[in-house]
Amino acid sequence: MAEKGVKVFGMWASPMVIRVEWALRLKGVAYEYIDEDLGNKSDALLRYNPVTKKVPVLVHDGEPIAESAIIVEYIDEVWKDGYTIMPADPYERAQARFWAKYADEKCNAAIFPVFTATGEAQSKVVHEAQQCLKTLEKALEGKKFFGGDAFGYLDIVVGWYAHWLPIIEEVSGVSIVTEEELPLMKAWFDQILAVDVVKETLPPRDNTSRKTLIYTGSRAQGQGALVPVGNTNRYQRFPPTAGNLPESLPRQRIEVLGFLEGFRDIGLFHIASMHQKRVWV
Ligand SMILES: N[C@@H](CCC(=O)N[C@@H](CS)C(=O)NCC(=O)O)C(=O)O
């Protein structure tokens, strides 16, 4: 007989995994969380998700379900009582799914290059990310959450922006979600960060432990590097072709994204997943 209960295979810094945790917690569903080393995936993960081999995977009574947005919908359908995640109205549901797809396909793709671009190219990338978010922001007009008065499906899908975009801005030295450019989204960030399930689950942002080394891709790929200045919040940008990466850096790690101590508060896992590189922790 299949094992009873709910398991989530995840990775602590994943914005996709956190969607599933938020949905389960909103429903009050108890679950076991299994943190994966994505550089060395467990046999269980590969067995449960042999197609994409990615997290999150929800295993419900022994049956695996992959793809975070699909899992969130599944959770809403299976645990019908209590908190409602999907909009009740079919038109509103279709709209929420449309914007979720738009955010995942367009906005995420526009945001991640902010890490790797420099100079004029970076200003252009920031502008493009802002344009995408402005389009998304229209779905917030006159509302507290994308879901209206309550934190709902689309908030779950894009809620990670509230935590990670300010980190991306800080590490990349740019401003994306500003009062001037994206006032509704900025106000929504505050709403999201005040939601209990969000507060319970986001990784900490601890200013004291920033000894992180972040390599935004390899030099060979021409993407340069961001290296923290001592134990501070400041980062020094090394241009793509620079032979001037600090001597202290292990050479083999120049070809990868390296996260050392303090990784948790920076959480640039996304760079790693973008480049499909091994992550050292
Ligand atoms: N569309 C997928 C994306 C999942 C995804 O990209 N997961 C990343 C972590 S955020 C992953 O497992 N990366 C490991 C890999 O690509 O091998 C979803 O929403 O579930």
The ligand as an ORCA input file, in Angstrom:
! r2SCAN-3c Opt
* xyz 0 1
  N       8.624     25.228    -13.631
  C       9.166     24.536    -12.500
  C      10.536     25.046    -12.197
  C      11.198     24.258    -11.100
  C      12.655     24.638    -10.952
  O      13.234     25.372    -11.768
  N      13.243     24.141     -9.905
  C      14.638     24.387     -9.669
  C      14.786     24.972     -8.278
  S      14.037     26.601     -8.211
  C      15.388     23.075     -9.749
  O      14.939     22.079     -9.269
  N      16.575     23.122    -10.335
  C      17.421     21.965    -10.437
  C      17.665     21.572    -11.852
  O      17.289     22.335    -12.758
  O      18.258     20.536    -12.057
  C       8.226     24.709    -11.299
  O       7.599     25.775    -11.217
  O       8.116     23.797    -10.476
*
